[in-house]
Amino acid sequence: MEDVPHAEIPLKVLVVDDQADSADAVAFMLSLMGHDVHTAYGPREALDKFRLVRPTVVFMDISMPELSGLEAAARIRSMPEGTSTTIIALTGLGHEADRRRSREASIDHHLVKPASPTVLHRLLSAIHPG
């Protein structure tokens, strides 16, 4: 595993994935970087946690049962506190059509799993809590 870079500005992050192992692995990596990380193991839990935690950044899996990550992202965007949140799709879906659907759902960035610590650090370093 490559070295995990450390965040200059720690962010409050919510990692959403219905696969607990995947969510926990990403959350662990982000916490090693120094971020304040919370997890949700599905889209409905993500909406509740979002209201409670009010993260600066949400990493959202797209393919989840009951409610897709795209729908969950759209619901977050509809909340007053969701308009300034950075939402990043972190998914196994990497075709151009998938990226287009992410943009249409107001998702800011689209990453394909697995994302390296370097890529995550670079992306998060450009985000400033506001």
Buried (B, 14 or more C-beta within 10 A) or exposed (E): EEEBBEBEEBBBBBBBBBBEEBBBBBBBBBBBBBBBBBBBBBBBBBBEBBEEBEBBBBBBBBBBEEBBBBBBBBBBBEEEEBEEBBBBBBBEBEEEEBBEBBEEBBBBBBBBBEBEBEEBBEBBBEBEEE
